[in-house]
Amino acid sequence: GDVPVTTVETTADGRYDFTNLDVDENYLVVVDEADPDFDDDRFDPVEVVAVGPGGDVVLVLGDVTEADIPVVEEATTLTGVVFVDLNENGVQDGDELEVLPNVTVTLFNDTNGNGVLDAGDVPLTSVETADDGSYVFVGLDEDENYLVVVDEADPDFDDERFDPVVVVSVGPDGDVQLTPNEENEADIPVVPDTSLTGVLYVDENENGVQDAGEVEVLPNVNVTLFIDTNGNGVLDAGDVPVTTVETTADGRYDFTNLDVDENYLVVVDEADPDFDDDRFDPVEVVAVGPGGDVVLVLGDVTEADIPVVEEATTLTGVVFVDLNENGVQDGDELEVLPNVTVTLFNDTNGNGVLDAGDVPLTSVETADDGSYVFVGLDEDENYLVVVDEADPDFDDERFDPVVVVSVGPDGDVQLTPNEENEADIPVVPDTSLTGVLYV
């Protein structure tokens, strides 16, 4: 509802004049910021001058009242957003909505203009990013060199999740040049660290999961990350080693700065002195990446524990013809008994004799080389290994009864846990003479 009275143009010396004013009237003096000769990019909005009995300037009857109008240059400011740069292109794309609020950002004077935070660079001021991740520094000098530094020690900055943040160099020698009296922008990309971690542990029940009771881990063992060049999940000659780490005291390995689109292999070094290859089975390679069993999550930590399985306690041997009856298969004793059934019994009373109460656990048939194998034995248990003399492939007319092999703490053969134990079974041919008494 305010009524314009008159408009004048400032003179060459910037002066305006309004005449024939009423000392009892209230007036407003307004600068036209849309005037082409007013640089609204350079200057802040100009305050209105209130004149009259209710204003800041009071007119004097019959006199000239002075009311200069200050015009303030806009400060040279630097602003930007600290954001999570998922695709690492340095630009906040439309789908990169995650920002870092409440993180301290410090403006340093880059004294030597080298764009690097050195010991002699002076901190000028610090601000905390707003809820939208933005920061603002006001009153910069376009001829000065500055550094903008994110405080990675700030509790609101997750230094385990993110890579170190690149310092932003600002000024004549920097990546960002300041335009005086304007708002200048310099967003700060924060790159999440796509990483892989896990624990090398002893998988007692062989279920592939570290259960609550499985507390044994393997520290100080080398684990190597390979690029799986053909993506087949198998360590081939052409696969390229990227890096090797040693498991920590709690058996953990960590690989950082991984590419979610790359295929990797995680390989335990079984030749490492801290890996007991006599005790453990070969460790399966972990295939990681788009073609693998473990898929990496961009900007996140992916877990891939590595189970290590103890070698089964096994018992193996050969059923052979013991010509010299010494209980040992000598070099010239080449005859073996294939296709013969051999049964493993639990020797319930540990007396080394096959009794009625002894429980058959499993049976196998000897291979072409006369060998048998029993897997998964308990070194604290007593067993009996018995050749089935009723088997059609056992010539009970040719051979003497076969001695039962007693295995276990009370037996002739003691088992070494997590290893292959041997117990050959000698079969003694019956040396005999026969003939016919005839007329």
One Martini backbone bead per residue (centre of mass of N, CA, C, O) as a GRO file, in nm:
protein
  439
    1GLY     BB    1   0.048   0.066  -0.003
    2ASP     BB    2   0.281   0.212  -0.094
    3VAL     BB    3   0.360   0.536  -0.232
    4PRO     BB    4   0.485   0.666  -0.503
    5VAL     BB    5   0.637   0.981  -0.569
    6THR     BB    6   0.949   0.949  -0.672
    7THR     BB    7   1.217   0.948  -0.926
    8VAL     BB    8   1.572   0.911  -0.923
    9GLU     BB    9   1.900   0.974  -1.042
   10THR     BB   10   2.206   0.929  -0.996
   11THR     BB   11   2.483   1.082  -1.001
   12ALA     BB   12   2.816   1.083  -1.064
   13ASP     BB   13   2.842   1.107  -0.729
   14GLY     BB   14   2.574   0.939  -0.613
   15ARG     BB   15   2.343   1.144  -0.598
   16TYR     BB   16   2.046   1.232  -0.422
   17ASP     BB   17   1.712   1.411  -0.460
   18PHE     BB   18   1.462   1.540  -0.232
   19THR     BB   19   1.177   1.756  -0.245
   20ASN     BB   20   0.917   1.888  -0.075
   21LEU     BB   21   0.889   1.794   0.218
   22ASP     BB   22   0.718   1.638   0.495
   23VAL     BB   23   0.779   1.627   0.834
   24ASP     BB   24   0.498   1.448   0.894
   25GLU     BB   25   0.607   1.234   0.705
   26ASN     BB   26   0.640   0.906   0.583
   27TYR     BB   27   0.932   0.754   0.440
   28LEU     BB   28   1.085   0.579   0.155
   29VAL     BB   29   1.410   0.470   0.052
   30VAL     BB   30   1.466   0.313  -0.274
   31VAL     BB   31   1.657   0.085  -0.434
   32ASP     BB   32   1.702  -0.024  -0.766
   33GLU     BB   33   1.813  -0.353  -0.825
   34ALA     BB   34   1.712  -0.367  -1.142
   35ASP     BB   35   1.909  -0.184  -1.232
   36PRO     BB   36   2.161  -0.197  -1.463
   37ASP     BB   37   2.358  -0.017  -1.260
   38PHE     BB   38   2.302  -0.257  -1.067
   39ASP     BB   39   2.508  -0.501  -0.900
   40ASP     BB   40   2.361  -0.786  -0.776
   41ASP     BB   41   2.617  -0.974  -0.774
   42ARG     BB   42   2.795  -0.782  -0.587
   43PHE     BB   43   2.548  -0.699  -0.410
   44ASP     BB   44   2.370  -0.655  -0.158
   45PRO     BB   45   2.099  -0.586  -0.026
   46VAL     BB   46   1.928  -0.286   0.023
   47GLU     BB   47   1.846  -0.082   0.257
   48VAL     BB   48   1.591   0.080   0.377
   49VAL     BB   49   1.495   0.423   0.420
   50ALA     BB   50   1.366   0.573   0.708
   51VAL     BB   51   1.144   0.863   0.696
   52GLY     BB   52   1.059   1.042   0.980
   53PRO     BB   53   0.892   1.015   1.274
   54GLY     BB   54   0.919   0.676   1.232
   55GLY     BB   55   1.223   0.698   1.167
   56ASP     BB   56   1.574   0.720   1.135
   57VAL     BB   57   1.501   0.981   0.972
   58VAL     BB   58   1.478   1.332   1.047
   59LEU     BB   59   1.324   1.603   0.952
   60VAL     BB   60   1.403   1.946   0.876
   61LEU     BB   61   1.269   2.235   0.876
   62GLY     BB   62   1.408   2.405   0.611
   63ASP     BB   63   1.609   2.160   0.547
   64VAL     BB   64   1.895   1.958   0.492
   65THR     BB   65   1.896   1.610   0.477
   66GLU     BB   66   2.108   1.345   0.556
   67ALA     BB   67   2.108   1.010   0.362
   68ASP     BB   68   2.299   0.777   0.330
   69ILE     BB   69   2.368   0.482   0.114
   70PRO     BB   70   2.464   0.175   0.177
   71VAL     BB   71   2.678  -0.050  -0.014
   72VAL     BB   72   2.727  -0.398  -0.005
   73GLU     BB   73   2.941  -0.626  -0.061
   74GLU     BB   74   2.963  -0.926  -0.136
   75ALA     BB   75   3.075  -1.197  -0.015
   76THR     BB   76   3.327  -1.425  -0.034
   77THR     BB   77   3.222  -1.753  -0.089
   78LEU     BB   78   3.217  -2.096   0.047
   79THR     BB   79   3.048  -2.387  -0.078
   80GLY     BB   80   2.912  -2.717   0.024
   81VAL     BB   81   2.907  -3.082  -0.004
   82VAL     BB   82   2.912  -3.367   0.197
   83PHE     BB   83   2.941  -3.666   0.008
   84VAL     BB   84   2.850  -3.977  -0.124
   85ASP     BB   85   3.065  -4.135  -0.368
   86LEU     BB   86   2.984  -4.414  -0.525
   87ASN     BB   87   3.126  -4.368  -0.831
   88GLU     BB   88   3.385  -4.178  -0.812
   89ASN     BB   89   3.336  -3.882  -0.990
   90GLY     BB   90   3.302  -3.608  -0.795
   91VAL     BB   91   2.982  -3.617  -0.825
   92GLN     BB   92   2.654  -3.529  -0.741
   93ASP     BB   93   2.427  -3.736  -0.803
   94GLY     BB   94   2.091  -3.800  -0.799
   95ASP     BB   95   2.143  -4.085  -0.624
   96GLU     BB   96   2.332  -3.914  -0.416
   97LEU     BB   97   2.194  -3.865  -0.095
   98GLU     BB   98   2.429  -3.902   0.085
   99VAL     BB   99   2.529  -3.735   0.380
  100LEU     BB  100   2.744  -3.531   0.611
  101PRO     BB  101   2.668  -3.458   0.915
  102ASN     BB  102   2.841  -3.306   1.181
  103VAL     BB  103   3.106  -3.223   1.030
  104THR     BB  104   3.423  -3.114   1.036
  105VAL     BB  105   3.533  -2.806   0.874
  106THR     BB  106   3.845  -2.670   0.753
  107LEU     BB  107   4.012  -2.357   0.711
  108PHE     BB  108   4.306  -2.299   0.531
  109ASN     BB  109   4.614  -2.158   0.490
  110ASP     BB  110   4.806  -2.179   0.194
  111THR     BB  111   5.115  -2.067   0.221
  112ASN     BB  112   5.253  -2.225  -0.050
  113GLY     BB  113   5.038  -2.327  -0.272
  114ASN     BB  114   5.042  -2.672  -0.298
  115GLY     BB  115   4.766  -2.828  -0.198
  116VAL     BB  116   4.892  -2.904   0.087
  117LEU     BB  117   4.895  -3.021   0.411
  118ASP     BB  118   5.093  -2.845   0.619
  119ALA     BB  119   5.247  -2.744   0.903
  120GLY     BB  120   5.225  -2.419   0.813
  121ASP     BB  121   4.929  -2.429   0.802
  122VAL     BB  122   4.650  -2.217   0.871
  123PRO     BB  123   4.391  -2.205   1.077
  124LEU     BB  124   4.086  -2.015   1.056
  125THR     BB  125   3.822  -2.212   1.037
  126SER     BB  126   3.525  -2.378   1.171
  127VAL     BB  127   3.273  -2.614   1.068
  128GLU     BB  128   2.949  -2.756   1.062
  129THR     BB  129   2.759  -2.958   0.916
  130ALA     BB  130   2.466  -2.986   0.803
  131ASP     BB  131   2.197  -3.184   0.742
  132ASP     BB  132   2.283  -3.147   0.418
  133GLY     BB  133   2.618  -3.128   0.431
  134SER     BB  134   2.678  -2.832   0.461
  135TYR     BB  135   2.903  -2.556   0.393
  136VAL     BB  136   3.044  -2.229   0.519
  137PHE     BB  137   3.250  -1.962   0.387
  138VAL     BB  138   3.333  -1.627   0.484
  139GLY     BB  139   3.544  -1.382   0.355
  140LEU     BB  140   3.714  -1.422   0.111
  141ASP     BB  141   4.019  -1.422  -0.082
  142GLU     BB  142   4.089  -1.443  -0.419
  143ASP     BB  143   4.422  -1.414  -0.361
  144GLU     BB  144   4.399  -1.667  -0.189
  145ASN     BB  145   4.511  -1.963  -0.032
  146TYR     BB  146   4.330  -2.272   0.021
  147LEU     BB  147   4.199  -2.521   0.257
  148VAL     BB  148   3.975  -2.803   0.261
  149VAL     BB  149   3.903  -2.990   0.568
  150VAL     BB  150   3.829  -3.298   0.682
  151ASP     BB  151   3.749  -3.441   0.992
  152GLU     BB  152   3.834  -3.777   1.055
  153ALA     BB  153   3.808  -3.757   1.386
  154ASP     BB  154   3.526  -3.730   1.378
  155PRO     BB  155   3.262  -3.904   1.511
  156ASP     BB  156   3.083  -3.849   1.232
  157PHE     BB  157   3.328  -3.999   1.103
  158ASP     BB  158   3.371  -4.298   0.913
  159ASP     BB  159   3.689  -4.433   0.885
  160GLU     BB  160   3.607  -4.735   0.815
  161ARG     BB  161   3.426  -4.668   0.557
  162PHE     BB  162   3.624  -4.443   0.462
  163ASP     BB  163   3.819  -4.279   0.281
  164PRO     BB  164   4.031  -4.060   0.241
  165VAL     BB  165   4.007  -3.716   0.213
  166VAL     BB  166   4.023  -3.483  -0.014
  167VAL     BB  167   4.173  -3.197  -0.054
  168VAL     BB  168   4.069  -2.862  -0.103
  169SER     BB  169   4.180  -2.637  -0.345
  170VAL     BB  170   4.197  -2.273  -0.305
  171GLY     BB  171   4.261  -2.050  -0.565
  172PRO     BB  172   4.499  -1.956  -0.783
  173ASP     BB  173   4.650  -2.259  -0.721
  174GLY     BB  174   4.387  -2.411  -0.745
  175ASP     BB  175   4.098  -2.591  -0.831
  176VAL     BB  176   3.953  -2.340  -0.696
  177GLN     BB  177   3.818  -2.043  -0.809
  178LEU     BB  178   3.752  -1.724  -0.705
  179THR     BB  179   3.469  -1.520  -0.702
  180PRO     BB  180   3.406  -1.217  -0.636
  181ASN     BB  181   3.120  -1.154  -0.457
  182GLU     BB  182   3.056  -1.469  -0.432
  183GLU     BB  183   2.925  -1.786  -0.466
  184ASN     BB  184   3.117  -2.069  -0.406
  185GLU     BB  185   3.177  -2.406  -0.524
  186ALA     BB  186   3.269  -2.713  -0.311
  187ASP     BB  187   3.244  -3.018  -0.321
  188ILE     BB  188   3.274  -3.321  -0.106
  189PRO     BB  189   3.395  -3.621  -0.169
  190VAL     BB  190   3.304  -3.945  -0.032
  191VAL     BB  191   3.461  -4.256  -0.024
  192PRO     BB  192   3.369  -4.564  -0.011
  193ASP     BB  193   3.482  -4.867   0.132
  194THR     BB  194   3.529  -5.151  -0.043
  195SER     BB  195   3.516  -5.449   0.153
  196LEU     BB  196   3.697  -5.738   0.295
  197THR     BB  197   3.608  -5.976   0.552
  198GLY     BB  198   3.748  -6.220   0.796
  199VAL     BB  199   3.764  -6.555   0.938
  200LEU     BB  200   4.007  -6.788   1.040
  201TYR     BB  201   3.863  -7.105   1.112
  202VAL     BB  202   3.762  -7.380   1.305
  203ASP     BB  203   3.548  -7.633   1.166
  204GLU     BB  204   3.427  -7.876   1.354
  205ASN     BB  205   3.131  -7.940   1.197
  206GLU     BB  206   3.139  -7.861   0.887
  207ASN     BB  207   2.912  -7.603   0.817
  208GLY     BB  208   3.051  -7.308   0.741
  209VAL     BB  209   3.012  -7.202   1.045
  210GLN     BB  210   3.067  -6.987   1.315
  211ASP     BB  211   3.019  -7.102   1.602
  212ALA     BB  212   3.014  -7.037   1.933
  213GLY     BB  213   3.228  -7.285   2.000
  214GLU     BB  214   3.423  -7.170   1.762
  215VAL     BB  215   3.733  -7.031   1.877
  216GLU     BB  216   3.931  -7.125   1.672
  217VAL     BB  217   4.208  -6.963   1.526
  218LEU     BB  218   4.424  -6.820   1.254
  219PRO     BB  219   4.712  -6.679   1.297
  220ASN     BB  220   4.964  -6.556   1.084
  221VAL     BB  221   4.823  -6.594   0.803
  222ASN     BB  222   4.839  -6.599   0.471
  223VAL     BB  223   4.641  -6.382   0.255
  224THR     BB  224   4.527  -6.382  -0.086
  225LEU     BB  225   4.454  -6.154  -0.349
  226PHE     BB  226   4.285  -6.224  -0.650
  227ILE     BB  227   4.243  -6.203  -0.986
  228ASP     BB  228   3.972  -6.340  -1.172
  229THR     BB  229   4.009  -6.333  -1.498
  230ASN     BB  230   3.773  -6.566  -1.578
  231GLY     BB  231   3.554  -6.619  -1.346
  232ASN     BB  232   3.574  -6.945  -1.228
  233GLY     BB  233   3.674  -6.981  -0.913
  234VAL     BB  234   3.976  -7.049  -1.000
  235LEU     BB  235   4.313  -7.108  -0.958
  236ASP     BB  236   4.508  -6.976  -1.200
  237ALA     BB  237   4.784  -6.886  -1.376
  238GLY     BB  238   4.645  -6.591  -1.467
  239ASP     BB  239   4.616  -6.500  -1.189
  240VAL     BB  240   4.625  -6.196  -0.996
  241PRO     BB  241   4.803  -6.059  -0.756
  242VAL     BB  242   4.735  -5.797  -0.524
  243THR     BB  243   4.736  -5.902  -0.210
  244THR     BB  244   4.887  -5.944   0.123
  245VAL     BB  245   4.785  -6.085   0.434
  246GLU     BB  246   4.776  -6.106   0.789
  247THR     BB  247   4.648  -6.251   1.034
  248THR     BB  248   4.527  -6.188   1.320
  249ALA     BB  249   4.482  -6.278   1.643
  250ASP     BB  250   4.160  -6.326   1.543
  251GLY     BB  251   4.187  -6.425   1.225
  252ARG     BB  252   4.189  -6.163   1.056
  253TYR     BB  253   4.095  -6.019   0.743
  254ASP     BB  254   4.181  -5.744   0.499
  255PHE     BB  255   4.016  -5.582   0.218
  256THR     BB  256   4.058  -5.292   0.019
  257ASN     BB  257   3.949  -5.122  -0.247
  258LEU     BB  258   3.716  -5.251  -0.409
  259ASP     BB  259   3.559  -5.397  -0.697
  260VAL     BB  260   3.235  -5.486  -0.772
  261ASP     BB  261   3.315  -5.578  -1.088
  262GLU     BB  262   3.513  -5.778  -0.968
  263ASN     BB  263   3.704  -6.075  -0.968
  264TYR     BB  264   3.784  -6.283  -0.689
  265LEU     BB  265   4.042  -6.438  -0.478
  266VAL     BB  266   4.069  -6.623  -0.172
  267VAL     BB  267   4.392  -6.725  -0.038
  268VAL     BB  268   4.541  -6.970   0.142
  269ASP     BB  269   4.859  -7.026   0.282
  270GLU     BB  270   4.967  -7.358   0.326
  271ALA     BB  271   5.291  -7.283   0.350
  272ASP     BB  272   5.260  -7.159   0.603
  273PRO     BB  273   5.394  -7.207   0.916
  274ASP     BB  274   5.097  -7.132   1.056
  275PHE     BB  275   5.007  -7.377   0.878
  276ASP     BB  276   4.864  -7.698   0.941
  277ASP     BB  277   4.880  -7.940   0.694
  278ASP     BB  278   4.853  -8.199   0.875
  279ARG     BB  279   4.573  -8.114   1.011
  280PHE     BB  280   4.462  -7.988   0.743
  281ASP     BB  281   4.276  -7.929   0.500
  282PRO     BB  282   4.220  -7.801   0.225
  283VAL     BB  283   4.143  -7.478   0.127
  284GLU     BB  284   3.897  -7.303   0.012
  285VAL     BB  285   3.824  -7.096  -0.226
  286VAL     BB  286   3.720  -6.756  -0.247
  287ALA     BB  287   3.457  -6.628  -0.435
  288VAL     BB  288   3.454  -6.288  -0.564
  289GLY     BB  289   3.173  -6.143  -0.705
  290PRO     BB  290   2.962  -6.166  -0.967
  291GLY     BB  291   3.080  -6.486  -1.004
  292GLY     BB  292   3.044  -6.546  -0.700
  293ASP     BB  293   2.961  -6.627  -0.367
  294VAL     BB  294   3.061  -6.332  -0.313
  295VAL     BB  295   2.906  -6.013  -0.279
  296LEU     BB  296   2.967  -5.695  -0.322
  297VAL     BB  297   2.924  -5.384  -0.148
  298LEU     BB  298   2.892  -5.073  -0.207
  299GLY     BB  299   3.048  -4.909   0.050
  300ASP     BB  300   3.112  -5.183   0.205
  301VAL     BB  301   3.122  -5.450   0.436
  302THR     BB  302   3.226  -5.776   0.365
  303GLU     BB  303   3.159  -6.104   0.469
  304ALA     BB  304   3.424  -6.383   0.473
  305ASP     BB  305   3.456  -6.659   0.603
  306ILE     BB  306   3.712  -6.920   0.679
  307PRO     BB  307   3.702  -7.248   0.672
  308VAL     BB  308   3.873  -7.497   0.874
  309VAL     BB  309   3.946  -7.838   0.824
  310GLU     BB  310   4.000  -8.114   0.970
  311GLU     BB  311   4.144  -8.386   0.931
  312ALA     BB  312   4.067  -8.690   0.903
  313THR     BB  313   4.053  -8.985   1.073
  314THR     BB  314   4.232  -9.249   0.926
  315LEU     BB  315   4.204  -9.586   0.778
  316THR     BB  316   4.457  -9.782   0.615
  317GLY     BB  317   4.506 -10.057   0.372
  318VAL     BB  318   4.630 -10.392   0.290
  319VAL     BB  319   4.527 -10.688   0.136
  320PHE     BB  320   4.767 -10.948   0.171
  321VAL     BB  321   5.002 -11.184   0.075
  322ASP     BB  322   5.185 -11.364   0.331
  323LEU     BB  323   5.433 -11.570   0.261
  324ASN     BB  324   5.635 -11.526   0.531
  325GLU     BB  325   5.471 -11.443   0.792
  326ASN     BB  326   5.566 -11.123   0.898
  327GLY     BB  327   5.331 -10.886   0.851
  328VAL     BB  328   5.478 -10.785   0.583
  329GLN     BB  329   5.499 -10.608   0.281
  330ASP     BB  330   5.696 -10.714   0.061
  331GLY     BB  331   5.835 -10.661  -0.247
  332ASP     BB  332   5.739 -10.971  -0.345
  333GLU     BB  333   5.438 -10.904  -0.231
  334LEU     BB  334   5.190 -10.863  -0.481
  335GLU     BB  335   4.954 -11.002  -0.362
  336VAL     BB  336   4.609 -10.926  -0.365
  337LEU     BB  337   4.268 -10.843  -0.230
  338PRO     BB  338   4.006 -10.794  -0.411
  339ASN     BB  339   3.664 -10.748  -0.338
  340VAL     BB  340   3.678 -10.738  -0.024
  341THR     BB  341   3.525 -10.745   0.276
  342VAL     BB  342   3.545 -10.473   0.517
  343THR     BB  343   3.501 -10.434   0.873
  344LEU     BB  344   3.390 -10.194   1.114
  345PHE     BB  345   3.427 -10.211   1.462
  346ASN     BB  346   3.310 -10.180   1.781
  347ASP     BB  347   3.509 -10.217   2.072
  348THR     BB  348   3.340 -10.219   2.355
  349ASN     BB  349   3.574 -10.371   2.554
  350GLY     BB  350   3.877 -10.361   2.440
  351ASN     BB  351   3.995 -10.680   2.370
  352GLY     BB  352   4.049 -10.747   2.049
  353VAL     BB  353   3.771 -10.903   2.016
  354LEU     BB  354   3.514 -11.061   1.849
  355ASP     BB  355   3.209 -10.994   1.973
  356ALA     BB  356   2.870 -10.991   2.009
  357GLY     BB  357   2.872 -10.668   2.107
  358ASP     BB  358   2.991 -10.579   1.854
  359VAL     BB  359   2.976 -10.297   1.633
  360PRO     BB  360   2.887 -10.230   1.322
  361LEU     BB  361   2.967  -9.949   1.112
  362THR     BB  362   3.135 -10.041   0.843
  363SER     BB  363   3.169 -10.115   0.486
  364VAL     BB  364   3.418 -10.236   0.254
  365GLU     BB  365   3.581 -10.258  -0.059
  366THR     BB  366   3.835 -10.361  -0.211
  367ALA     BB  367   4.053 -10.270  -0.422
  368ASP     BB  368   4.261 -10.354  -0.676
  369ASP     BB  369   4.505 -10.303  -0.451
  370GLY     BB  370   4.364 -10.399  -0.163
  371SER     BB  371   4.235 -10.149  -0.050
  372TYR     BB  372   4.137  -9.958   0.242
  373VAL     BB  373   3.885  -9.720   0.390
  374PHE     BB  374   3.854  -9.521   0.691
  375VAL     BB  375   3.645  -9.250   0.803
  376GLY     BB  376   3.616  -9.074   1.102
  377LEU     BB  377   3.780  -9.134   1.346
  378ASP     BB  378   3.840  -9.207   1.694
  379GLU     BB  379   4.119  -9.200   1.897
  380ASP     BB  380   3.937  -9.295   2.168
  381GLU     BB  381   3.860  -9.547   2.010
  382ASN     BB  382   3.761  -9.885   1.966
  383TYR     BB  383   3.864 -10.121   1.712
  384LEU     BB  384   3.771 -10.343   1.434
  385VAL     BB  385   3.928 -10.531   1.169
  386VAL     BB  386   3.731 -10.724   0.928
  387VAL     BB  387   3.742 -11.003   0.737
  388ASP     BB  388   3.532 -11.151   0.498
  389GLU     BB  389   3.538 -11.500   0.460
  390ALA     BB  390   3.246 -11.520   0.300
  391ASP     BB  391   3.350 -11.399   0.065
  392PRO     BB  392   3.377 -11.492  -0.265
  393ASP     BB  393   3.675 -11.340  -0.285
  394PHE     BB  394   3.740 -11.544  -0.055
  395ASP     BB  395   3.977 -11.808  -0.007
  396ASP     BB  396   3.921 -12.033   0.249
  397GLU     BB  397   4.095 -12.276   0.135
  398ARG     BB  398   4.373 -12.118   0.107
  399PHE     BB  399   4.324 -11.960   0.375
  400ASP     BB  400   4.366 -11.850   0.662
  401PRO     BB  401   4.264 -11.710   0.915
  402VAL     BB  402   4.205 -11.380   0.993
  403VAL     BB  403   4.337 -11.137   1.162
  404VAL     BB  404   4.240 -10.917   1.381
  405VAL     BB  405   4.231 -10.563   1.394
  406SER     BB  406   4.345 -10.356   1.651
  407VAL     BB  407   4.204 -10.029   1.737
  408GLY     BB  408   4.349  -9.806   1.961
  409PRO     BB  409   4.430  -9.763   2.286
  410ASP     BB  410   4.401 -10.107   2.316
  411GLY     BB  411   4.562 -10.157   2.060
  412ASP     BB  412   4.795 -10.214   1.803
  413VAL     BB  413   4.660  -9.950   1.680
  414GLN     BB  414   4.730  -9.612   1.683
  415LEU     BB  415   4.575  -9.309   1.659
  416THR     BB  416   4.621  -9.023   1.461
  417PRO     BB  417   4.505  -8.730   1.454
  418ASN     BB  418   4.435  -8.599   1.142
  419GLU     BB  419   4.521  -8.873   1.000
  420GLU     BB  420   4.685  -9.123   0.824
  421ASN     BB  421   4.636  -9.460   0.895
  422GLU     BB  422   4.809  -9.777   0.917
  423ALA     BB  423   4.669 -10.123   0.828
  424ASP     BB  424   4.771 -10.400   0.737
  425ILE     BB  425   4.650 -10.723   0.593
  426PRO     BB  426   4.741 -11.034   0.652
  427VAL     BB  427   4.744 -11.325   0.432
  428VAL     BB  428   4.763 -11.669   0.492
  429PRO     BB  429   4.871 -11.931   0.337
  430ASP     BB  430   4.799 -12.271   0.306
  431THR     BB  431   5.034 -12.508   0.367
  432SER     BB  432   4.985 -12.811   0.183
  433LEU     BB  433   4.892 -13.167   0.180
  434THR     BB  434   4.771 -13.385  -0.078
  435GLY     BB  435   4.579 -13.695  -0.142
  436VAL     BB  436   4.547 -14.040  -0.266
  437LEU     BB  437   4.428 -14.341  -0.155
  438TYR     BB  438   4.517 -14.614  -0.362
  439VAL     BB  439   4.501 -14.921  -0.568
   0.00000   0.00000   0.00000
